[in-house]
Amino acid sequence: MISLNSITRNLDLHAQGNWLPIVVSLVLFLYALFMPKKELSWRDLYITFGIIGYFAWISDSVLGKMLDLVDFGNPKITGIGEFLSYSLIPSSLAVIFLNYLKKTNKWILTILFIIISTLIEWGMRKVGYMKVHGWSFFISIPLYFVVFSFLLPIHRKIIKCRD
């Protein structure tokens, strides 16, 4: 029989700093859903959420579980904060980025989203939710650069191609 105590424990609700990934995830997700669609259609949003969410979970599996470079909350369980961190934050940031991306603002937007991503990561470290074991900003920032300057624009070209 499942008890309320086991549900609470499995959701990792008492993890230090758990409130931050929950708040950031929900704010970004709601903004991504309700922002005026400029450069993305609902179809593009749907595809981007799925693809980026998939790669975020693969990253968690490799970096967090297999290589043990980072832990979110309790390292033995995937709580609600970690679930939302990987399910909503990267996908929402990608959708928002691509919605505003134009040839004329690519580099400004890239720098802005690198800063936003770094601040989210810094905040999760600061509140004690994200614990690193060999991971550093010297890895994160170049990774954010590659994602926002190259991978997401390529992703947009692929999803816009109707052939």
C-alpha positions as a Markdown table, in Angstrom:
| # | Residue | x | y | z |
|---|---|---|---|---|
| 1 | Met | 0.0 | 0.0 | 0.0 |
| 2 | Ile | 1.3 | 3.4 | -0.9 |
| 3 | Ser | 1.4 | 5.9 | 1.9 |
| 4 | Leu | 1.5 | 9.7 | 1.8 |
| 5 | Asn | 4.9 | 9.5 | 3.5 |
| 6 | Ser | 6.3 | 7.3 | 0.7 |
| 7 | Ile | 4.9 | 9.6 | -1.9 |
| 8 | Thr | 6.4 | 12.7 | -0.2 |
| 9 | Arg | 9.7 | 10.9 | 0.1 |
| 10 | Asn | 9.7 | 9.8 | -3.6 |
| 11 | Leu | 8.9 | 13.3 | -4.8 |
| 12 | Asp | 11.8 | 14.6 | -2.7 |
| 13 | Leu | 9.7 | 17.5 | -1.5 |
| 14 | His | 12.0 | 18.2 | 1.4 |
| 15 | Ala | 15.1 | 18.6 | -0.6 |
| 16 | Gln | 17.1 | 21.8 | 0.2 |
| 17 | Gly | 16.3 | 24.5 | -2.4 |
| 18 | Asn | 13.6 | 22.4 | -4.1 |
| 19 | Trp | 11.4 | 25.5 | -4.5 |
| 20 | Leu | 13.8 | 27.1 | -7.0 |
| 21 | Pro | 13.6 | 24.5 | -9.8 |
| 22 | Ile | 9.8 | 24.2 | -9.3 |
| 23 | Val | 9.3 | 28.0 | -9.6 |
| 24 | Val | 11.7 | 28.5 | -12.5 |
| 25 | Ser | 10.2 | 25.5 | -14.4 |
| 26 | Leu | 6.7 | 26.6 | -14.0 |
| 27 | Val | 7.4 | 30.3 | -14.9 |
| 28 | Leu | 9.4 | 29.4 | -18.0 |
| 29 | Phe | 6.8 | 26.8 | -19.1 |
| 30 | Leu | 3.9 | 29.1 | -18.7 |
| 31 | Tyr | 5.7 | 31.9 | -20.5 |
| 32 | Ala | 6.6 | 29.5 | -23.3 |
| 33 | Leu | 2.9 | 28.4 | -23.7 |
| 34 | Phe | 1.4 | 31.9 | -23.5 |
| 35 | Met | 4.0 | 34.1 | -25.2 |
| 36 | Pro | 2.9 | 35.5 | -28.6 |
| 37 | Lys | 4.2 | 33.1 | -31.2 |
| 38 | Lys | 6.5 | 35.0 | -33.5 |
| 39 | Glu | 9.0 | 32.7 | -35.2 |
| 40 | Leu | 7.5 | 29.3 | -34.0 |
| 41 | Ser | 4.2 | 27.7 | -34.6 |
| 42 | Trp | 2.4 | 25.4 | -32.2 |
| 43 | Arg | 3.8 | 22.4 | -34.2 |
| 44 | Asp | 7.3 | 23.8 | -33.8 |
| 45 | Leu | 6.8 | 24.2 | -30.1 |
| 46 | Tyr | 5.5 | 20.7 | -29.8 |
| 47 | Ile | 8.4 | 19.2 | -31.7 |
| 48 | Thr | 11.0 | 21.3 | -29.8 |
| 49 | Phe | 9.6 | 20.4 | -26.4 |
| 50 | Gly | 9.9 | 16.7 | -27.3 |
| 51 | Ile | 13.3 | 16.8 | -28.9 |
| 52 | Ile | 14.9 | 19.1 | -26.3 |
| 53 | Gly | 13.3 | 17.2 | -23.4 |
| 54 | Tyr | 14.6 | 13.9 | -24.7 |
| 55 | Phe | 18.1 | 15.3 | -25.0 |
| 56 | Ala | 17.9 | 16.8 | -21.5 |
| 57 | Trp | 16.9 | 13.4 | -20.0 |
| 58 | Ile | 19.8 | 11.7 | -21.9 |
| 59 | Ser | 22.1 | 14.4 | -20.5 |
| 60 | Asp | 20.8 | 13.6 | -17.0 |
| 61 | Ser | 21.3 | 9.9 | -17.5 |
| 62 | Val | 24.9 | 10.3 | -18.7 |
| 63 | Leu | 26.1 | 13.3 | -16.6 |
| 64 | Gly | 24.1 | 12.8 | -13.5 |
| 65 | Lys | 23.8 | 9.0 | -13.2 |
| 66 | Met | 26.5 | 7.4 | -15.2 |
| 67 | Leu | 29.3 | 9.9 | -14.7 |
| 68 | Asp | 28.0 | 11.2 | -11.4 |
| 69 | Leu | 29.1 | 14.8 | -12.1 |
| 70 | Val | 26.0 | 16.4 | -10.7 |
| 71 | Asp | 23.1 | 15.7 | -8.3 |
| 72 | Phe | 19.8 | 17.4 | -7.9 |
| 73 | Gly | 18.2 | 17.0 | -4.5 |
| 74 | Asn | 18.5 | 13.4 | -3.2 |
| 75 | Pro | 20.9 | 11.6 | -5.5 |
| 76 | Lys | 19.1 | 8.3 | -5.0 |
| 77 | Ile | 15.7 | 9.4 | -6.4 |
| 78 | Thr | 14.4 | 11.5 | -9.1 |
| 79 | Gly | 12.2 | 14.0 | -7.2 |
| 80 | Ile | 9.8 | 16.6 | -8.5 |
| 81 | Gly | 12.5 | 19.3 | -8.7 |
| 82 | Glu | 14.8 | 17.2 | -10.8 |
| 83 | Phe | 11.9 | 16.0 | -13.0 |
| 84 | Leu | 10.8 | 19.6 | -13.7 |
| 85 | Ser | 14.4 | 20.8 | -14.1 |
| 86 | Tyr | 15.0 | 18.3 | -17.0 |
| 87 | Ser | 11.5 | 18.2 | -18.4 |
| 88 | Leu | 10.6 | 21.9 | -18.5 |
| 89 | Ile | 13.6 | 24.2 | -18.1 |
| 90 | Pro | 15.7 | 23.2 | -21.1 |
| 91 | Ser | 12.6 | 22.8 | -23.4 |
| 92 | Ser | 11.0 | 26.1 | -22.3 |
| 93 | Leu | 14.3 | 28.0 | -22.7 |
| 94 | Ala | 14.7 | 26.5 | -26.2 |
| 95 | Val | 11.2 | 27.3 | -27.3 |
| 96 | Ile | 11.5 | 30.9 | -26.0 |
| 97 | Phe | 14.9 | 31.3 | -27.6 |
| 98 | Leu | 13.7 | 30.0 | -31.0 |
| 99 | Asn | 10.5 | 32.1 | -30.9 |
| 100 | Tyr | 12.5 | 35.3 | -30.8 |
| 101 | Leu | 15.5 | 34.2 | -32.9 |
| 102 | Lys | 16.1 | 36.1 | -36.1 |
| 103 | Lys | 19.3 | 36.6 | -38.2 |
| 104 | Thr | 19.6 | 40.1 | -36.9 |
| 105 | Asn | 19.5 | 39.3 | -33.1 |
| 106 | Lys | 21.2 | 35.8 | -33.0 |
| 107 | Trp | 24.3 | 36.8 | -31.1 |
| 108 | Ile | 22.6 | 39.1 | -28.6 |
| 109 | Leu | 19.9 | 36.5 | -28.0 |
| 110 | Thr | 22.6 | 33.8 | -27.7 |
| 111 | Ile | 24.5 | 35.8 | -25.1 |
| 112 | Leu | 21.3 | 36.6 | -23.2 |
| 113 | Phe | 20.3 | 33.0 | -23.0 |
| 114 | Ile | 23.7 | 31.9 | -22.0 |
| 115 | Ile | 23.5 | 34.4 | -19.1 |
| 116 | Ile | 20.0 | 33.2 | -18.2 |
| 117 | Ser | 21.0 | 29.6 | -18.2 |
| 118 | Thr | 24.1 | 30.3 | -16.1 |
| 119 | Leu | 22.0 | 32.3 | -13.6 |
| 120 | Ile | 19.5 | 29.4 | -13.3 |
| 121 | Glu | 22.4 | 26.9 | -12.7 |
| 122 | Trp | 24.1 | 29.3 | -10.3 |
| 123 | Gly | 20.8 | 29.8 | -8.4 |
| 124 | Met | 20.3 | 26.1 | -8.1 |
| 125 | Arg | 23.8 | 25.7 | -6.7 |
| 126 | Lys | 23.4 | 28.7 | -4.4 |
| 127 | Val | 20.2 | 27.4 | -2.8 |
| 128 | Gly | 21.8 | 23.9 | -2.3 |
| 129 | Tyr | 19.6 | 22.0 | -4.7 |
| 130 | Met | 22.4 | 21.3 | -7.3 |
| 131 | Lys | 25.5 | 19.6 | -6.0 |
| 132 | Val | 28.4 | 19.2 | -8.3 |
| 133 | His | 31.1 | 16.5 | -8.3 |
| 134 | Gly | 33.5 | 17.7 | -11.0 |
| 135 | Trp | 31.1 | 19.7 | -13.1 |
| 136 | Ser | 31.9 | 23.4 | -13.4 |
| 137 | Phe | 30.8 | 26.6 | -15.1 |
| 138 | Phe | 33.9 | 26.1 | -17.4 |
| 139 | Ile | 31.9 | 23.1 | -18.8 |
| 140 | Ser | 28.4 | 24.7 | -18.6 |
| 141 | Ile | 29.1 | 28.0 | -20.4 |
| 142 | Pro | 30.8 | 26.5 | -23.5 |
| 143 | Leu | 28.0 | 23.9 | -23.6 |
| 144 | Tyr | 25.3 | 26.7 | -23.5 |
| 145 | Phe | 27.2 | 28.5 | -26.2 |
| 146 | Val | 27.1 | 25.5 | -28.5 |
| 147 | Val | 23.5 | 24.8 | -27.8 |
| 148 | Phe | 22.2 | 28.4 | -28.4 |
| 149 | Ser | 24.6 | 29.4 | -31.2 |
| 150 | Phe | 24.6 | 26.2 | -33.2 |
| 151 | Leu | 22.4 | 23.3 | -32.2 |
| 152 | Leu | 19.1 | 25.2 | -31.7 |
| 153 | Pro | 19.4 | 27.1 | -35.0 |
| 154 | Ile | 20.1 | 23.8 | -36.8 |
| 155 | His | 17.1 | 22.3 | -35.0 |
| 156 | Arg | 14.9 | 25.2 | -36.2 |
| 157 | Lys | 16.1 | 24.7 | -39.8 |
| 158 | Ile | 15.2 | 21.0 | -39.6 |
| 159 | Ile | 11.7 | 21.5 | -38.1 |
| 160 | Lys | 11.0 | 24.3 | -40.6 |
| 161 | Cys | 11.9 | 22.1 | -43.5 |
| 162 | Arg | 8.7 | 20.6 | -45.0 |
| 163 | Asp | 10.3 | 18.2 | -47.5 |
